């Protein structure tokens, strides 16, 4: 299992809260887990040089 820390701004926080209430979920964490299924994300390192990251 991987844990991610997400900093939500005020608008994003409201969206997650509304989704949570609309779907009768108990926590924002559950809401975010379900919401993530609707998005496509690409993860790239920001503090590593590209050649260091992709070296095997």
N, C-alpha and C positions, 0 to 999 in steps of 0.2 A: 504494500500500500504506500502511496505517496501522499504527502501532505503539502498543500500549497497555502501560502498566506496571500490573501487578496485584499488590497486596500481599495475600498469603494468610496467614491465621492458621494455627496449628498443625494444626487439624482439616481445614481446606480443603487444606492442603499434603498431608496424608496421603491425602485423597480423590483428588487429582490424581495422586499417586504410584501409588496402587493402580490407577487407571484406566490409567495409562501401562504398568504391568507386565501387567495383564490383557489389553491389546490389543497387546502386543509393540511398543510405540513406543519411540523412542530418547530423546526429550526431553520434558520437562514442557510445553514450548511446543507440541509436536505434540498432546499430550493435551488441553491447553486449547482448541486450535483445533477439535478434534473434539467436545469437550464443549459448546462454545458453541452448537452446532446444536440442542441440546435445551432451550435457555432463550430466553425472550422478554425483551428489555431495552428500557428507555426511557431515553434520554439527555437530561438537562436541565442547563443551566448553573447553577452554584450561586453564582458570584461576580459575575454580571451582573444588572443590572436587566432585568426582562422586556421592557420597551419598547425598550431598547438592543439586545437580542438579536434581536428580531423586526423591527427596522427595516430597510428595504431601501434 
